[in-house]
Amino acid sequence: MIDFGDVKLRMGKILSLFVNDISSIRTGRATPGLIENVVVTVYGGQKMKLIELGSIGVPDVRSLTFQPWDQTLIREIANGIMAAGTGMNPVVDGSLIRMNLPMLTVEQREDYVKLLGRKLEAARVMIRDARGDYRSGLQKAKQDKTVSEDEFKRDETELQNITDEYIKKIEEVSGKKEVEIRG
């Protein structure tokens, strides 16, 4: 017997990982996800993510602000954002770092759509791999005669239904993101 709660938990984690992964893909509108995982070197060599160093604001759809908790790091953080290749030019404005998002070109949008497609396929593969892991356990149980043929068929069908459900969910998330990218 398969613990379907465990299957849903694992596939839910894959879905969450996918959502988090695609949050850094630019869509033409400002979101904290664009810079929150940018790693900067502070305190003489320590690498930290921006989310660990301050708060990110979205004053409008085309700009971001970053308010560091430690004001002595403001120059290092601005330089780290510049070096991270975000395409944004950080400007220090007192105790705040301001960044404007440049307009996306048609080519950049298409590149981001292709990147989204690659990430979508990787997520699908992870979901199918999870299904394969549980299915192999189910087949072993069938060979060991710990589950009947009917139980095997029923569990296999349920496993496939859960797999289809999660693949549909990641495709829906991807579709919404693609609409945002295409603007």
Secondary structure, 3 states (H helix, E strand, C coil): CCCHHHHHHHHHHHHHHHHHHHCCCCCCCCCHHHCCCCEEEECCCEEEEHHHCEEEEEEECCEEEEEECCHHHHHHHHHHHHHCCCCCCCEEECCEEEEECCCCCHHHHHHHHHHHHHHHHHHHHHHHHHHHHHHHHHHHHHHCCCCCHHHHHHHHHHHHHHHHHHHHHHHHHHHHHHHHHHC
